[in-house]
Amino acid sequence: MRVPLPNNDSVTSDGGVIFDYDGADGNIQSIEQISTPIETHSESEQDLPVSTPASTSVIFLYIQMELCCQETLKDWLTKVKKPEVRVQQMNHIFHQIVDAVRYIHSQGLIHRDLKPSNILFDEQWQVKVSDFGLVLDAPALETGRSTSNPVGQYTNPVGTRLYMSPEQLQHLPIGHHSDIYTLGLIYLEMILPFGTEMERSITFSEARQSLFPQELDGHPVELDLIKRMLAKDPLERPEAKEILSLPLFDPV
């Protein structure tokens, strides 16, 4: 991706070519070559002083990103409704999500906005966690060495409300265990196909009160893990590396 860094509305190269933006494809196109001074005249034919801007170089910022499939985990959840089909793939997918979160936490970071639409797949169907716009430095929170808005920075309820942990919703200090709570909601959504957005919202709301649908009775091991991840006390939630060590994920 080539991103131009413009100077006002247009950019002039050293050769005197004015460039402007083509909204259709984002490219910069040459509009005209300046070869003569510009003159303007009023109705009385009197010359007005005209200043031409000094030429500047065009500067580009190049952003290289990994190519991923168009389908996200949210799309997969919408498309794959049959429980028997989900069971064949969900633990393999969730294992990769947790492993990605484990790595994020190992780097001293908190994602804060995990959700199905932020979980991508590459062409080999490997999980890629995306959207780090709300990430926080966990060591800075623990030591108080964060310098910008030290209180609001880790108590403001930023993120996607439906997937927020209780401490995020209550404007309390957060840690990496907040991501674990969100993982519990995502895992719940992967096990239970929802017919409507309202059904999902109601199920999540009840799960926050430790009330779960009867359909989960057929998944006792998964249900036990979800209950632990959704513990109201952040310190009672398992670490990502502990989740990965469970026998539930041995075959993946």
C-alpha positions as a Python dict, from the first residue, in 0.01 Angstrom:
ca = {
    (1, 'M'): (0, 0, 0),
    (2, 'R'): (141, 341, -100),
    (3, 'V'): (5, 627, 105),
    (4, 'P'): (84, 982, -14),
    (5, 'L'): (159, 1245, 245),
    (6, 'P'): (3, 1556, 87),
    (7, 'N'): (78, 1923, 126),
    (8, 'N'): (-265, 2089, 140),
    (9, 'D'): (-489, 1982, -149),
    (10, 'S'): (-225, 1907, -409),
    (11, 'V'): (141, 1830, -432),
    (12, 'T'): (391, 1972, -678),
    (13, 'S'): (698, 1776, -779),
    (14, 'D'): (1038, 1926, -852),
    (15, 'G'): (956, 1904, -1221),
    (16, 'G'): (661, 2139, -1186),
    (17, 'V'): (390, 1873, -1222),
    (18, 'I'): (82, 1921, -1006),
    (19, 'F'): (-61, 1601, -865),
    (20, 'D'): (-410, 1545, -733),
    (21, 'Y'): (-595, 1251, -582),
    (22, 'D'): (-807, 1017, -786),
    (23, 'G'): (-1085, 906, -553),
    (24, 'A'): (-1162, 599, -760),
    (25, 'D'): (-846, 405, -692),
    (26, 'G'): (-649, 622, -452),
    (27, 'N'): (-372, 691, -705),
    (28, 'I'): (-212, 1027, -762),
    (29, 'Q'): (-238, 1145, -1119),
    (30, 'S'): (-54, 1415, -1309),
    (31, 'I'): (-293, 1697, -1392),
    (32, 'E'): (-82, 1948, -1578),
    (33, 'Q'): (273, 2055, -1645),
    (34, 'I'): (347, 2411, -1544),
    (35, 'S'): (551, 2579, -1815),
    (36, 'T'): (451, 2946, -1791),
    (37, 'P'): (375, 3180, -1502),
    (38, 'I'): (8, 3207, -1410),
    (39, 'E'): (-152, 3549, -1465),
    (40, 'T'): (-489, 3668, -1350),
    (41, 'H'): (-678, 3982, -1452),
    (42, 'S'): (-959, 4167, -1289),
    (43, 'E'): (-1251, 4312, -1481),
    (44, 'S'): (-1058, 4640, -1509),
    (45, 'E'): (-772, 4454, -1681),
    (46, 'Q'): (-533, 4545, -1398),
    (47, 'D'): (-268, 4286, -1320),
    (48, 'L'): (-290, 4133, -975),
    (49, 'P'): (17, 4003, -798),
    (50, 'V'): (33, 3626, -807),
    (51, 'S'): (265, 3408, -606),
    (52, 'T'): (339, 3053, -712),
    (53, 'P'): (409, 2802, -434),
    (54, 'A'): (757, 2668, -400),
    (55, 'S'): (789, 2317, -540),
    (56, 'T'): (807, 2034, -290),
    (57, 'S'): (891, 1667, -322),
    (58, 'V'): (619, 1405, -304),
    (59, 'I'): (665, 1185, 2),
    (60, 'F'): (508, 841, 30),
    (61, 'L'): (458, 615, 329),
    (62, 'Y'): (470, 247, 231),
    (63, 'I'): (271, 2, 446),
    (64, 'Q'): (336, -368, 391),
    (65, 'M'): (68, -601, 527),
    (66, 'E'): (17, -975, 520),
    (67, 'L'): (-247, -1096, 276),
    (68, 'C'): (-543, -1260, 451),
    (69, 'C'): (-865, -1414, 331),
    (70, 'Q'): (-1171, -1196, 308),
    (71, 'E'): (-1355, -1424, 551),
    (72, 'T'): (-1321, -1348, 923),
    (73, 'L'): (-1421, -1559, 1220),
    (74, 'K'): (-1744, -1360, 1229),
    (75, 'D'): (-1816, -1469, 871),
    (76, 'W'): (-1732, -1830, 959),
    (77, 'L'): (-1974, -1822, 1254),
    (78, 'T'): (-2246, -1684, 1028),
    (79, 'K'): (-2185, -1944, 757),
    (80, 'V'): (-2128, -2258, 963),
    (81, 'K'): (-2446, -2316, 1163),
    (82, 'K'): (-2448, -2695, 1206),
    (83, 'P'): (-2306, -2785, 1551),
    (84, 'E'): (-2153, -3109, 1423),
    (85, 'V'): (-1954, -2916, 1161),
    (86, 'R'): (-1842, -2654, 1411),
    (87, 'V'): (-1720, -2916, 1657),
    (88, 'Q'): (-1482, -3054, 1394),
    (89, 'Q'): (-1305, -2719, 1355),
    (90, 'M'): (-1376, -2495, 1653),
    (91, 'N'): (-1111, -2625, 1893),
    (92, 'H'): (-845, -2604, 1624),
    (93, 'I'): (-942, -2243, 1552),
    (94, 'F'): (-979, -2147, 1918),
    (95, 'H'): (-644, -2303, 2004),
    (96, 'Q'): (-479, -2071, 1751),
    (97, 'I'): (-665, -1768, 1886),
    (98, 'V'): (-554, -1842, 2241),
    (99, 'D'): (-197, -1900, 2124),
    (100, 'A'): (-198, -1560, 1953),
    (101, 'V'): (-328, -1398, 2271),
    (102, 'R'): (-62, -1582, 2471),
    (103, 'Y'): (203, -1423, 2249),
    (104, 'I'): (45, -1077, 2283),
    (105, 'H'): (49, -1111, 2661),
    (106, 'S'): (408, -1240, 2657),
    (107, 'Q'): (505, -910, 2494),
    (108, 'G'): (352, -720, 2785),
    (109, 'L'): (45, -607, 2590),
    (110, 'I'): (-332, -613, 2639),
    (111, 'H'): (-539, -625, 2319),
    (112, 'R'): (-868, -491, 2464),
    (113, 'D'): (-1075, -537, 2147),
    (114, 'L'): (-1080, -908, 2070),
    (115, 'K'): (-1391, -1011, 1875),
    (116, 'P'): (-1476, -1240, 1582),
    (117, 'S'): (-1452, -963, 1322),
    (118, 'N'): (-1093, -893, 1434),
    (119, 'I'): (-984, -1255, 1388),
    (120, 'L'): (-864, -1322, 1033),
    (121, 'F'): (-738, -1625, 841),
    (122, 'D'): (-454, -1652, 593),
    (123, 'E'): (-467, -1867, 280),
    (124, 'Q'): (-359, -2173, 483),
    (125, 'W'): (-647, -2112, 727),
    (126, 'Q'): (-411, -2001, 1001),
    (127, 'V'): (-552, -1753, 1251),
    (128, 'K'): (-430, -1393, 1250),
    (129, 'V'): (-542, -1158, 1528),
    (130, 'S'): (-582, -804, 1396),
    (131, 'D'): (-671, -449, 1500),
    (132, 'F'): (-420, -337, 1761),
    (133, 'G'): (-553, 18, 1774),
    (134, 'L'): (-657, -11, 2140),
    (135, 'V'): (-364, -216, 2268),
    (136, 'L'): (-217, -121, 2605),
    (137, 'D'): (124, -170, 2762),
    (138, 'A'): (53, -400, 3056),
    (139, 'P'): (384, -337, 3242),
    (140, 'A'): (311, 36, 3227),
    (141, 'L'): (-22, -22, 3398),
    (142, 'E'): (128, -239, 3668),
    (143, 'T'): (418, -5, 3748),
    (144, 'G'): (238, 325, 3691),
    (145, 'R'): (504, 443, 3448),
    (146, 'S'): (251, 536, 3179),
    (147, 'T'): (274, 910, 3125),
    (148, 'S'): (-34, 1000, 2919),
    (149, 'N'): (-364, 1008, 3108),
    (150, 'P'): (-245, 749, 3362),
    (151, 'V'): (-591, 688, 3512),
    (152, 'G'): (-828, 715, 3219),
    (153, 'Q'): (-593, 521, 2995),
    (154, 'Y'): (-671, 195, 3168),
    (155, 'T'): (-1020, 261, 3303),
    (156, 'N'): (-1196, 417, 3004),
    (157, 'P'): (-1445, 164, 2856),
    (158, 'V'): (-1293, 145, 2508),
    (159, 'G'): (-1349, -155, 2287),
    (160, 'T'): (-1661, -339, 2174),
    (161, 'R'): (-1915, -331, 2455),
    (162, 'L'): (-2068, -672, 2382),
    (163, 'Y'): (-1730, -842, 2438),
    (164, 'M'): (-1601, -627, 2726),
    (165, 'S'): (-1497, -772, 3059),
    (166, 'P'): (-1680, -659, 3375),
    (167, 'E'): (-1386, -443, 3481),
    (168, 'Q'): (-1391, -265, 3146),
    (169, 'L'): (-1765, -200, 3173),
    (170, 'Q'): (-1726, -71, 3529),
    (171, 'H'): (-1434, 160, 3444),
    (172, 'L'): (-1201, -36, 3673),
    (173, 'P'): (-829, -95, 3614),
    (174, 'I'): (-771, -379, 3368),
    (175, 'G'): (-502, -633, 3299),
    (176, 'H'): (-437, -915, 3055),
    (177, 'H'): (-710, -1118, 3228),
    (178, 'S'): (-960, -885, 3060),
    (179, 'D'): (-864, -1043, 2728),
    (180, 'I'): (-927, -1388, 2880),
    (181, 'Y'): (-1284, -1290, 2968),
    (182, 'T'): (-1343, -1185, 2608),
    (183, 'L'): (-1202, -1518, 2490),
    (184, 'G'): (-1463, -1691, 2704),
    (185, 'L'): (-1742, -1509, 2523),
    (186, 'I'): (-1587, -1586, 2184),
    (187, 'Y'): (-1556, -1956, 2271),
    (188, 'L'): (-1919, -1960, 2385),
    (189, 'E'): (-2020, -1809, 2052),
    (190, 'M'): (-1818, -2068, 1863),
    (191, 'I'): (-1996, -2356, 2039),
    (192, 'L'): (-2350, -2218, 2015),
    (193, 'P'): (-2481, -2108, 1674),
    (194, 'F'): (-2699, -1800, 1722),
    (195, 'G'): (-2994, -1738, 1493),
    (196, 'T'): (-3014, -1364, 1560),
    (197, 'E'): (-2810, -1083, 1711),
    (198, 'M'): (-3069, -1054, 1988),
    (199, 'E'): (-3022, -1421, 2076),
    (200, 'R'): (-2649, -1367, 2106),
    (201, 'S'): (-2692, -1056, 2323),
    (202, 'I'): (-2933, -1234, 2558),
    (203, 'T'): (-2706, -1540, 2587),
    (204, 'F'): (-2403, -1322, 2661),
    (205, 'S'): (-2597, -1125, 2921),
    (206, 'E'): (-2706, -1444, 3096),
    (207, 'A'): (-2356, -1592, 3075),
    (208, 'R'): (-2225, -1287, 3262),
    (209, 'Q'): (-2454, -1400, 3545),
    (210, 'S'): (-2329, -1762, 3520),
    (211, 'L'): (-2648, -1875, 3347),
    (212, 'F'): (-2585, -2095, 3043),
    (213, 'P'): (-2812, -2259, 2780),
    (214, 'Q'): (-2895, -2627, 2818),
    (215, 'E'): (-2723, -2695, 2485),
    (216, 'L'): (-2390, -2658, 2666),
    (217, 'D'): (-2471, -2958, 2887),
    (218, 'G'): (-2347, -3170, 2597),
    (219, 'H'): (-2009, -2995, 2621),
    (220, 'P'): (-1915, -3031, 2990),
    (221, 'V'): (-1541, -2980, 2943),
    (222, 'E'): (-1588, -2675, 2724),
    (223, 'L'): (-1850, -2536, 2963),
    (224, 'D'): (-1614, -2571, 3259),
    (225, 'L'): (-1347, -2376, 3069),
    (226, 'I'): (-1595, -2104, 2972),
    (227, 'K'): (-1705, -2066, 3334),
    (228, 'R'): (-1343, -2020, 3442),
    (229, 'M'): (-1272, -1766, 3171),
    (230, 'L'): (-1587, -1573, 3263),
    (231, 'A'): (-1505, -1556, 3634),
    (232, 'K'): (-1598, -1215, 3776),
    (233, 'D'): (-1272, -1201, 3969),
    (234, 'P'): (-998, -1146, 3707),
    (235, 'L'): (-744, -1335, 3917),
    (236, 'E'): (-959, -1649, 3900),
    (237, 'R'): (-939, -1661, 3521),
    (238, 'P'): (-678, -1890, 3365),
    (239, 'E'): (-375, -1760, 3181),
    (240, 'A'): (-362, -1815, 2805),
    (241, 'K'): (-74, -2061, 2842),
    (242, 'E'): (-277, -2260, 3097),
    (243, 'I'): (-568, -2287, 2852),
    (244, 'L'): (-333, -2419, 2584),
    (245, 'S'): (-210, -2694, 2817),
    (246, 'L'): (-558, -2840, 2873),
    (247, 'P'): (-626, -3193, 2738),
    (248, 'L'): (-915, -3041, 2545),
    (249, 'F'): (-664, -2908, 2293),
    (250, 'D'): (-425, -3206, 2282),
    (251, 'P'): (-542, -3336, 1940),
    (252, 'V'): (-491, -3000, 1765),
}
